[in-house]
């Protein structure tokens, strides 16, 4: 069982809280993009007779919770120590933090909201928000606005297919399964490439002469 299948299994087991937990975890472990999981939340809600606002609320809550977790890291550690942590991560680099700092310094609230539309970027943008001590309520609001709009695109799509049922739902599930498999392979490839690049760019240890 891969990570995506495990995430879906947790969503099935715990329902709304499990969905929020999985979406929150995506902020801390970006290789599982929420876009892969959001349609499933919509399908599951439609099949159980829930209103579409239910999965949308849970997924947005998860996005805000995950964003706050990364925000807290930036706020508690500051720029220098946060970069030290980032250097140990396979998917992030110091240049990502620097770019996010510049973007946030220029745009502030809109930067946090817009960043929710882009995988990986939505994780990184929470770091400068914390480092610059953006008010928690304002950060949560920006994250909720951006995430709510973005999540709705995928949740509502899954919900409509779940309501349609029959061949429409079967076709959607087949396509969805293919996308999940491709995303999983891409995630592994990204991790491998970033690790190899980090190793090549790492300065060689000094040699002893004598």
Helices and strands as residue ranges (DSSP letters): H 3-14, H 16-28, H 34-47, H 52-86, H 94-107, H 109-115, H 121-131, H 136-164, H 166-201
